[in-house]
Amino acid sequence: ILGFSLQSELSYTNILYLLDHGAIPLYAAQRDTKFPIIMAGGPAALNPLPVAPFFDLFVIGDGEEVLPEIIEIFRNWDRNKKAGLLESLAMLEGIWVPEIHHKDKLIHKRTVKELKEEDSPFPPILPICQIVHDRLVVETMRGCLWGCRFCQAGFVNRPLRQRDPDQILKITERSVRATGWEEVSLLAYSILDYEGLP
Protein backbone atom coordinates (compact mmCIF):
# COMPACT_ATOMS: atom_id res chain seq x y z
CA ILE A 1 0.00 0.00 0.00
CA LEU A 2 1.28 3.43 -0.90
CA GLY A 3 -0.60 6.17 0.94
CA PHE A 4 -0.60 9.92 0.44
CA SER A 5 -1.99 12.69 2.60
CA LEU A 6 -3.61 15.28 0.36
CA GLN A 7 -3.07 18.44 2.39
CA SER A 8 -3.93 20.71 -0.53
CA GLU A 9 -4.65 20.57 -4.24
CA LEU A 10 -1.11 21.78 -4.90
CA SER A 11 0.22 18.32 -4.00
CA TYR A 12 -1.66 16.55 -6.81
CA THR A 13 1.08 16.99 -9.39
CA ASN A 14 3.80 16.02 -6.90
CA ILE A 15 2.06 12.69 -6.32
CA LEU A 16 1.89 11.99 -10.05
CA TYR A 17 5.57 12.93 -10.27
CA LEU A 18 6.41 10.42 -7.51
CA LEU A 19 4.40 7.64 -9.14
CA ASP A 20 6.08 8.31 -12.46
CA HIS A 21 9.56 8.19 -10.90
CA GLY A 22 8.64 4.99 -9.10
CA ALA A 23 7.72 3.37 -12.44
CA ILE A 24 4.15 2.95 -11.20
CA PRO A 25 1.43 3.48 -13.84
CA LEU A 26 -0.41 6.73 -13.17
CA TYR A 27 -3.93 5.43 -13.75
CA ALA A 28 -5.50 2.96 -11.30
CA ALA A 29 -7.01 1.02 -14.21
CA GLN A 30 -3.48 0.33 -15.54
CA ARG A 31 -2.19 -1.14 -12.27
CA ASP A 32 -2.51 -4.85 -11.61
CA THR A 33 -1.43 -6.87 -8.56
CA LYS A 34 2.28 -6.29 -9.35
CA PHE A 35 1.88 -2.67 -8.24
CA PRO A 36 0.97 -1.23 -4.85
CA ILE A 37 -2.54 -0.14 -3.93
CA ILE A 38 -2.50 3.67 -4.12
CA MET A 39 -4.65 5.40 -1.51
CA ALA A 40 -5.11 8.94 -0.25
CA GLY A 41 -6.66 10.79 2.66
CA GLY A 42 -6.38 14.21 4.21
CA PRO A 43 -8.33 17.46 3.81
CA ALA A 44 -8.15 17.59 0.00
CA ALA A 45 -9.60 14.06 -0.20
CA LEU A 46 -12.97 15.49 0.83
CA ASN A 47 -13.58 16.04 -2.89
CA PRO A 48 -11.49 13.35 -4.55
CA LEU A 49 -13.10 13.53 -8.01
CA PRO A 50 -10.32 15.59 -9.69
CA VAL A 51 -7.77 12.86 -8.95
CA ALA A 52 -10.05 9.81 -8.82
CA PRO A 53 -8.54 8.13 -11.93
CA PHE A 54 -5.12 7.93 -10.24
CA PHE A 55 -6.07 6.38 -6.88
CA ASP A 56 -7.49 2.99 -5.94
CA LEU A 57 -9.24 4.34 -2.85
CA PHE A 58 -9.70 7.38 -0.65
CA VAL A 59 -10.13 7.68 3.11
CA ILE A 60 -12.69 10.36 3.83
CA GLY A 61 -12.30 11.88 7.30
CA ASP A 62 -10.10 10.77 10.19
CA GLY A 63 -7.73 7.88 9.58
CA GLU A 64 -6.95 6.60 13.08
CA GLU A 65 -9.73 4.00 13.22
CA VAL A 66 -10.02 3.04 9.57
CA LEU A 67 -6.31 2.45 8.88
CA PRO A 68 -6.10 -0.72 11.05
CA GLU A 69 -9.26 -1.99 9.31
CA ILE A 70 -7.65 -1.42 5.89
CA ILE A 71 -4.50 -3.23 6.99
CA GLU A 72 -6.50 -6.20 8.32
CA ILE A 73 -8.33 -6.59 4.99
CA PHE A 74 -5.03 -6.22 3.13
CA ARG A 75 -3.43 -8.98 5.26
CA ASN A 76 -6.18 -11.45 4.32
CA TRP A 77 -6.17 -10.53 0.64
CA ASP A 78 -5.75 -13.13 -2.10
CA ARG A 79 -2.90 -11.43 -3.98
CA ASN A 80 -4.23 -12.49 -7.37
CA LYS A 81 -7.50 -10.56 -7.15
CA LYS A 82 -7.25 -6.80 -6.89
CA ALA A 83 -10.98 -6.43 -7.59
CA GLY A 84 -11.80 -8.57 -4.55
CA LEU A 85 -9.60 -6.42 -2.33
CA LEU A 86 -11.22 -3.21 -3.55
CA GLU A 87 -14.70 -4.69 -3.01
CA SER A 88 -13.84 -5.53 0.60
CA LEU A 89 -12.34 -2.10 1.22
CA ALA A 90 -15.36 -0.40 -0.37
CA MET A 91 -17.57 -1.84 2.38
CA LEU A 92 -15.70 0.08 5.11
CA GLU A 93 -17.28 3.28 6.39
CA GLY A 94 -15.38 6.33 5.17
CA ILE A 95 -13.81 4.61 2.15
CA TRP A 96 -14.54 5.71 -1.40
CA VAL A 97 -13.37 3.40 -4.19
CA PRO A 98 -13.83 5.17 -7.55
CA GLU A 99 -13.95 1.91 -9.52
CA ILE A 100 -16.88 0.66 -7.42
CA HIS A 101 -18.72 3.66 -6.05
CA HIS A 102 -18.48 5.93 -9.09
CA LYS A 103 -19.72 9.51 -8.55
CA ASP A 104 -23.16 8.87 -7.08
CA LYS A 105 -22.28 7.07 -3.82
CA LEU A 106 -22.66 9.12 -0.65
CA ILE A 107 -19.74 8.38 1.69
CA HIS A 108 -19.95 9.31 5.37
CA LYS A 109 -16.64 10.55 6.69
CA ARG A 110 -14.91 8.74 9.52
CA THR A 111 -14.71 10.77 12.71
CA VAL A 112 -12.86 9.75 15.86
CA LYS A 113 -14.75 10.72 18.99
CA GLU A 114 -11.66 11.67 20.99
CA LEU A 115 -7.98 12.26 20.44
CA LYS A 116 -6.13 9.44 22.19
CA GLU A 117 -2.53 9.36 23.31
CA GLU A 118 -1.96 5.98 21.63
CA ASP A 119 -3.01 7.43 18.27
CA SER A 120 -0.35 10.14 18.40
CA PRO A 121 2.47 9.16 16.00
CA PHE A 122 5.41 7.68 17.91
CA PRO A 123 8.26 7.89 17.47
CA PRO A 124 7.97 11.15 15.54
CA ILE A 125 9.62 11.17 12.12
CA LEU A 126 12.93 13.01 12.20
CA PRO A 127 13.93 14.74 8.96
CA ILE A 128 17.44 14.19 7.66
CA CYS A 129 17.66 17.70 6.24
CA GLN A 130 16.92 21.24 7.35
CA ILE A 131 13.19 21.97 7.32
CA VAL A 132 11.21 25.14 7.97
CA HIS A 133 9.38 23.90 11.08
CA ASP A 134 12.27 22.00 12.67
CA ARG A 135 10.59 21.12 15.95
CA LEU A 136 8.26 18.63 17.59
CA VAL A 137 4.59 19.09 16.68
CA VAL A 138 1.87 17.96 19.11
CA GLU A 139 -1.80 18.10 18.10
CA THR A 140 -3.75 19.81 20.88
CA MET A 141 -7.16 19.84 19.24
CA ARG A 142 -8.83 18.99 15.95
CA GLY A 143 -11.59 20.98 14.36
CA CYS A 144 -12.71 24.56 14.89
CA LEU A 145 -15.90 26.32 15.90
CA TRP A 146 -15.36 29.66 14.17
CA GLY A 147 -16.89 28.61 10.85
CA CYS A 148 -14.86 30.98 8.67
CA ARG A 149 -16.24 30.58 5.15
CA PHE A 150 -12.79 30.56 3.53
CA CYS A 151 -11.45 27.71 5.70
CA GLN A 152 -12.01 24.23 4.31
CA ALA A 153 -10.07 22.53 7.12
CA GLY A 154 -12.27 24.01 9.83
CA PHE A 155 -15.31 22.36 8.27
CA VAL A 156 -13.65 19.11 7.21
CA ASN A 157 -12.37 18.37 10.71
CA ARG A 158 -15.54 19.04 12.68
CA PRO A 159 -16.58 18.40 15.41
CA LEU A 160 -14.13 20.13 17.72
CA ARG A 161 -12.13 17.68 19.82
CA GLN A 162 -9.60 18.75 22.44
CA ARG A 163 -6.76 16.66 23.82
CA ASP A 164 -6.39 16.52 27.61
CA PRO A 165 -3.50 18.77 28.82
CA ASP A 166 -1.92 15.89 30.79
CA GLN A 167 -1.92 13.80 27.63
CA ILE A 168 -0.18 16.62 25.73
CA LEU A 169 2.52 16.79 28.41
CA LYS A 170 3.05 13.00 28.26
CA ILE A 171 3.26 12.98 24.46
CA THR A 172 5.65 15.95 24.52
CA GLU A 173 7.97 14.49 27.15
CA ARG A 174 8.08 11.07 25.48
CA SER A 175 8.64 12.55 22.02
CA VAL A 176 11.35 15.02 23.10
CA ARG A 177 13.27 12.14 24.68
CA ALA A 178 12.92 10.09 21.48
CA THR A 179 13.96 12.87 19.11
CA GLY A 180 16.21 15.37 20.88
CA TRP A 181 14.11 18.32 19.70
CA GLU A 182 14.13 21.22 22.12
CA GLU A 183 11.21 23.19 20.68
CA VAL A 184 7.55 22.18 20.56
CA SER A 185 4.70 23.48 18.41
CA LEU A 186 1.18 23.09 19.75
CA LEU A 187 -0.91 22.24 16.69
CA ALA A 188 -4.47 23.53 16.32
CA TYR A 189 -6.45 25.62 13.85
CA SER A 190 -6.87 28.26 16.52
CA ILE A 191 -4.56 27.51 19.44
CA LEU A 192 -5.92 30.40 21.51
CA ASP A 193 -9.27 28.56 21.61
CA TYR A 194 -7.71 25.55 23.32
CA GLU A 195 -9.23 25.46 26.81
CA GLY A 196 -6.14 23.91 28.42
CA LEU A 197 -3.70 26.52 27.06
CA PRO A 198 -3.17 28.38 30.38
N, C-alpha and C positions, 0 to 999 in steps of 0.2 A: 504494500500500500504506500502510495506517495501522496501525502496530504499537504495542502496549502491553506494558509490563513489569508483570506481576501480582506485586507484592511481598508483598501480603497480601490476604485476602478483603475487607478494608475498602475497597479501591480499586474493587470491582465497581460500586458505584453511581455513583462518580465517572466511570467510563468511559461508562456509559449516559447520564449527564448531558452529557458532552462530545459523544457521538454525536447526542443530541437537539439540542443547540445548534448543531451543524454541519449540521443538516437531513439527517442520514444515518439511514435507517430502522434501528431497533434490531435487528430480527431479520434474520439472514443470508438467510433464505428470501425476504425482501422486497427485497433489494438485487440489482439487475441490474448490467450492465457500466458504467452511468453513475456508479456509486458505487465508492469504493475497496474493495480487499480488506482486511478487518479481521482482524488476526492478534494473537496474544498469546504471551508466553513468561514466564519468571521462575518463582520458587519456587511460587507459587499456581497455576501451570498444570500442576503435577504431577497434580492432580485437576481437570480442566477441566469435568467434567459440570455443575456448577451454573450455569455461564455458557455452555455449549455452543451454545444457540440464537442467541446474539448474535455469535459469531465464525465466520469462514470457516475458520480453521485455528489450530492451536496448535503452538508449538515446545516439545518436551519435552526438557529438559536444557540443555546449553550451546549458545549461539547463534553462537559465533565461526566455526565451519566451515559450518554449515547456512545462514546468512544469505546468503553469496555464491551458494550453490546456488539458493536461492529467487529471488534477483534475476536470475540467468541464465535460469531458467524464465520469469520474468515478462517479461524482455526479448523472448523469442521467442514470446510469447503472441499468438494471434489474438484481438484485442480484442472480438470478437463472441461468444465462447464462454467464459463463466465456468466452465461445467462441465468443459470440457477443461483449463483452467488448474488447477482443483482436483484433477482426476484426476492430472495430472503432479506436482503438489506432494505428493499423497498417497503417491506412490511413494518419496519421500525418507525416509531413516531419521530418526526423531525427530520426524516430523510427524504430527499427528493431525487429520484433516479430519472433523468430525462428520457432514457430509452423506454421506460415503462409508464411513467406518469404523464408524459407529454406536457402540454401547457395548461390543461384544464383541471388538474388535480390540486385541491386545496391541501396544503401541508401546514400542520400546526407546529409552531416552533417549540423546541425543547427549552424548558426553563428550570434551572435548579432553584429549589426553594430557599436554600441558604448557602453561604460561602463557607466551605469547610476547610480546616487546616490541612487535612490529608489530600485535598484537591489542589493545593498550591504547589506549583512545579518545584521539585527538589530532586537533586541539587540544581540550583539555577545554572543556566548555560553561561559560560564565560567566553566572551569573544577573544579571538587570538590577534585582534588588531585594534587600533584606536577607534572608538565609536563616539558619537556625539553625547549620548546619555550613558556615560561610563560609570554606572552605579547600580546598586541593587534596587529592584522595583518590587514593591509589595502592594497588591491590590487591597484597598481599604473598603471599597464599596463598588457595586455594579448597578448601573442604571442612574436615572436622574429624574427629578420631579419638576424641573423648570418648564419643560415643554417648548423650548425654543424651536421655532418652525424651520430654522436652517440646519438643525442638528439631527442627522439621521441616527447617530449612535445613541442619543438620549432616548429615542423611541424604540430602537431595536432591542436595547438591553433592559427594558422595563420588565418587571417591577423593580423598584429600588430595593437593594439588599445590602446591608451593612455588615462588615466583619467585626466581631468582638475585639475590643482593644487588646485584651490579653492574648488573643490569638495572633494579632499583628505583631506583638512583642516577641512571641515564641518563634514565629516564622522569621522575623528579622534576625533574632539572635542566632538561630540555627543556620540561616543562610549566610550571614556575615562570617561565621566560623568556617563554613564550607567554601567560601569564595575569596575571602581576604578583602572584599570591598569595604571601604570606610564611610561611604556615603549611601544614603537610602532615599529613594523617592517614594512618596505615598501616592499610589495611583487611584484616581477617581475622576469622574467628569467634572465635578465641582467639589474639590477637597474641603472647601470652607463649609460645605453642608454636612460633612461627616460629624455625627453627634459625639463621637469619642475623641475628636481632635484635641480638645484641651488636655 
